[in-house]
């Protein structure tokens, strides 16, 4: 799997918190951000699968 690189701007306080969290889990900050985003996407997919279709957002809702 290839990876896409891009610039990410964070405020200093958030970056420092991510540094501490990454160190606690023996990851780089980049690795920690990637891990957190991957987990967030997995959770979103799971929650979307659990919703009945009537509750899922309608792709045509913005079209009149």
Secondary structure, DSSP 8 states (H G I E B T S, - for coil): -----------HHHHHHHHHHHHHTT--HHHHHHHHHHHHHHHHHHHHHHS-GGGS--TTTT--
